[in-house]
Amino acid sequence: MKKFDLPLLADVLFYGVAAWFLTLGVVRYFRAPLWVSLLTASLLSLAVSGAVFLILYTRHRRVAVTKSARERKEKLLLHLALERPERVTALLASALTADGRQAQCTDAGLTVDGMRAVPMFTMQPLSADAVALLLREYGEEPFTLWCNALTPEAARLLASFGRKGVEQDEVFDLFERTEATPERLICGEIPRPKFRAKLKRTFSKKNARPFFVSGIFLLLFSLFALYPVYYLISGCVLLIAAICTRLVGFG
């Protein structure tokens, strides 16, 4: 797990705080002493937080790994689509050689284990028209098409002529398995929203109304809740946020 797993921390904190306030409200409703209510709420909150952590830890870890792999795959495929054809051919030959295949780059193109390989990485899935052009160009010569993706029509056309297509998952697996992914990728470092941009978006003046409406509803709900302090505090915080956002918010 990363040093700060914010989604996991947020889930644990949410369920722990919710359990604390709920328990405190229920115990106080039955007129238990204050120290008993606080102790019971704290112990149950810790138990709930621990249980939530144990349940969600594996799930968050699995999601994080999947997300990281998906991002690496997208960056690799984007690089292959934007790189010059001769460099793509060289990269593919290097990966295949590292995988124990007989890959050779010649003036006629790339051959793998004696069969022609045709790299054609594009931003959009290859259409049936693109596959038809390849079939016309190579005629009876067998070949394997390496690409990001094929449309269903293109895949059926390719299969009907006994040709094989290698798509994004197999391409990514090859480069990951052989550690052949280039260190510097085209558009590999896509800028992420900075903290100031996120802050400006959160405290935009247009958010004053949602803050205000939410605060009013929480204050109204406190009139009917068993333990109104949470709703009173939350409602007041939202109303103050609405006022501050309206007065000094961004844009």
N, C-alpha and C positions, 0 to 999 in steps of 0.2 A: 504494500500500500504506500502511496505517496505520503510525504511528510504531513501535508495538509490536504486531506480529502474532504473538501468543503461540502459536496453533496451528502456524503455519509454523515458528517458532523451536523449538517442542517437537519437531517432526518432524525438523528438521535436526540438533538436538542428539542425539536418540535414535539416528539412523542413524550419526552421526559417532562417538559414544561406543561404540556396538556394533561398528563397524568397527575402532576403535582397540583394544579389548580382544581382539577376535577375531584381529586381525593379530598383536598382541603375543603371544598364546598360541601361535599357529601358529609364529611365528618362533622363540620361545624353546624350543618343542618340538624344533626342529632344532638347538638349542644354539648359536644365533648370539650374538655378544657383546651385552651389555646395551645399549650405545649404538646399535648397529645395529638392534636390536629396537625401541627407543624411536623412533628416527628413521624407520624404515620404517612403524611404526604411525601416527606423527603425520602423515607425508606422505599415506598412504593415507586416513586419517581426514579430512584436509582435502579430498582429492579427492572422496571420497564425499559429504561435506557440501556441497561446491560443486555436485556433480551433482544431489543431492537438492533443493537450493535452486532450481536452474534448472528442474527438472521440476515441482516443486510450487508455485512462485510463481504461475504463471498459474492453476493450479487453485484455490489458496486465494483469489486475487483474485476469480475468477469466483464462487466460493461466497459470499464476503463481499458482493459486489454483489447476488447473488440473495437472500441472507438479509435484507439491508437493504431491498430492494424488497418482500419478503414482509411484513416488519414494518410498513412504511408502509401497505401495502394493508390489513392486518388492522386497523390503527388507524383508517384512514379508514372502512372498512366498519362498524366498531364505532360510530364517531361517527355515521354516517348512521342506524344502527339505534336509537341512543339519543336523537338530537336530535328536537326537536319537528317535526311534519310540515311546518308552514309554512316553517320555516327550511331544512329539507331541500329543499323545492321551490325556494326562493330560491337555495340553493347550486347546485343542478343547473341552474337557468336561467342563473346567472352563468357556469358552466363551459361550457355550450352556446353562449352568446353569444360568449364568448372564443374558441370554436372556429369561429366564423363561421356559426353557425346562427341562425335567426330564432326565438328563444325568448321567450315572453310569459307572464307570470303574471297571471291575472285571477281574479275571484271564482269562476269556473267551474272553475278549475284551471290547469294548465300546458299550453301548446301549443308544439310545436316544428315549424317549417316548415309550419304550418297543421294539424298532426295532434296529437291529444291525447297527452300523455305522463303516465303514472301512476307516480309514485315510491312504492314500497312496500318499504322496506328493513327486514328483520327478522333476528333472531338465527339462526333456523333457515330452511332452504330453504322457499320457498313451496310449499304443497301444492296438489293439484288442486282441493280444495274452495275454497281462497282464489281461485284463478284462475276457477273457476266462478262465484263471487260477482261478480267483476269483469265477466265476460262477461254476466251477468244484468243488472248495473247499467248498462252502456254499450250493451247491445243490439247494433244494427247499426253503431254508430259505431266506426270503426277507432281503435286506440290502441296505444301502445308501452309495455310494462311495464318499468320500471327497478327492479332488485332486486339483493340480494346473490347469491341462488341460487334455482334452481327444482328441484323434484324431477323425476325422469324423467317421471312421470305428468303433472305440471303442464306441463312443456315440450311433451309430445305434445299435450295438450289445447289449449294456446295455439296451437300450430302448425296444428292441425286447423281452427281458426277463422280462420286467416290473420292472426293477431296476432303481433307480434314481441316477444321478451324480450331485454333488455339486462342481462347479469349482471356479476358482480364484476370480471372481467378487463377488460372494456370500460369499466366505470365507473371503475376505477382508472386505466386508460390515459387516459381523458378528463381526469380531474382532474390527472394528472401532466403531460400534454401542455400543458394550459392554465394550469398553476400556480395552480389554483383551490382547492387544499386549504387549509382554514382553518389559521391559525397555532396556534390553541388548540383542541385536540381533546378531546372528552370521554374521560376515561381514557387520554389520549394518553401520559402519563408513568406507565407501570406500574412500580411499584417493583421493583427487582432485588434479589436476595439480597445482603446486605452481607458484607464480608470476615469480620466476627466470626461471622456465622451460618454461613458456609462453614467457618470454622475449627472451630467447635463441632461441626458435622456430621462433619468429617473425623476429629477427635480425640475422638469420643464413646467412652465406655468399652466400648460394644458392639463397637468395632472392634479391641479388644485381642486377641481370639482370632484373627481373620484375620491380623493382624500377626505374632502368635506362630507360627501354623502356617506362614505363608509363610517366616518366618525360619528355622524348623527345616528345612524342605525345601531352602532354599538352602544351608544349612550341610551337609546330607547330600549334596547334589549336588556340593559342592566336593570331596568325597572321590574323585569319578570324573572331574572336569573336567580338561582339559589345563592350564588356567591357573586355579587355584582362588581367587586373591586377590579377584577381583570378587565371587564368591559368598560368600566369607568376610566381606568388608566389608558387602555388602548384607544378608546374613543377620544379622550383628551389629547393623546399624542398625535392622533390623526388630524384632529382639528387644528392643533398648533402647526403641524406639518402643512396643512392646507393654507393657513394664513401666511406662514413663512414663504411657502412656494409661490403664493400669489404676489407677495410683496417683493421678494428678492430672487425669485426663481429665474431660470434661464429661458430666454426666448419667449 
